[in-house]
Amino acid sequence: MTKNLSKALGITTATSAVILCASLSSHAFAMAPFQASYQFSYNNKNLGSATRTLSQQGNNWTYKFAAKAGGIASATETSQFNFANNKITSQKFTRSSKILIHNNTMNINFNPSNKTISTQKDDQKRSFAWQAGVLDELNAELQVREDLKNGNTLQTRYFIADAKAVDERRFVKQGTENVKTSYGTFSTIKVVLLHDKPERNTIFWLAPKLDYLPVKVTHNDGKSSYGLLLTGYSGKTN
């Protein structure tokens, strides 16, 4: 259970690209800082809380996800990146999680100058070829959101780096759905992240009214499931 709970606390997601003219993208559809809070659940039991925070300093952006499950477990993920012309350029990704006395860490450094991506998961270090447009597990969600905002179209493929390699992923729109939260009821776009294994699925409900923020996220992995449900938001609205 502790292994699955660690994955649950590290829940992240996904999003990238029809480019509008520069004046339009820098105005109504520009990426904007925000903070959101969530109820975290594991196997349909409310265990704790989580936050998503996007901050900006010039063209440098930081996206942070943090979750706690009582005094049992905690996890933090941070993505640093640049953003221009509706495209994210990854710089660095870090993850740390703690279950009781067990700690796990992962770091990814994107190095376009020497065309490599360097990773370290706990004590295991790797390096593999860099390629343009590669995202991390956290900022992929932001890229999907920007793609939906700027044309309502998702890319056919998203390339996401993990500790071992760059994997090709697909995000698929599955219509619209109303989602009720303690913060309000929202009309959402339902987006599914396709996994290699049929028993796994991750679903995001993105609310256009809240700048395509995920107001609900669920992940099923065989016998375990976990999710997030919005409890508060401060940021851009449409």
DABELVEN-V309659 format. One record per backbone hydrogen bond with DSSP energy under -0.5 kcal/mol. CO is the residue of the C=O (numbers start at 1). NH is the residue of the N-H. If there is no record, write none. Layout:
co	nh
CO	NH
CO	NH
This chain:
co	nh
1	5
2	6
3	7
4	8
5	9
6	10
8	11
14	141
15	144
16	155
17	19
21	24
21	25
22	26
24	27
24	29
27	30
33	236
34	54
35	234
36	52
37	231
37	232
38	50
39	229
40	47
40	48
41	227
42	45
45	42
45	47
48	40
49	68
50	38
51	66
52	36
53	64
54	34
55	62
57	60
59	61
59	83
60	57
61	81
62	55
63	79
64	53
65	77
66	51
67	75
68	49
68	70
69	72
69	73
72	100
73	69
74	98
75	67
76	96
77	65
78	94
79	63
80	91
80	92
81	61
82	89
84	87
87	84
88	90
89	82
91	110
92	80
93	108
94	78
95	106
96	76
97	104
98	74
98	100
99	102
102	99
104	97
105	122
106	95
107	120
108	93
109	111
109	118
110	112
111	114
111	116
115	130
116	111
117	128
118	109
119	126
120	107
120	122
121	124
123	125
124	121
126	119
128	117
131	134
134	90
135	161
136	140
137	13
138	141
138	142
139	143
140	15
140	144
141	145
142	146
143	147
144	148
145	149
146	150
147	152
147	153
148	151
148	152
158	160
158	169
159	135
160	167
165	162
165	167
167	160
167	169
169	158
170	194
172	192
175	190
177	188
179	186
181	184
184	181
186	179
187	208
188	177
188	190
189	191
189	206
190	174
191	204
192	172
192	194
193	202
194	170
197	200
199	222
201	220
202	193
203	218
204	191
204	206
205	215
205	216
206	189
206	208
207	210
207	212
207	213
208	211
209	238
210	213
213	207
213	215
215	230
216	205
217	228
218	203
219	226
220	201
221	223
221	224
224	221
225	43
226	219
227	41
228	217
229	39
230	182
230	183
232	37
234	35
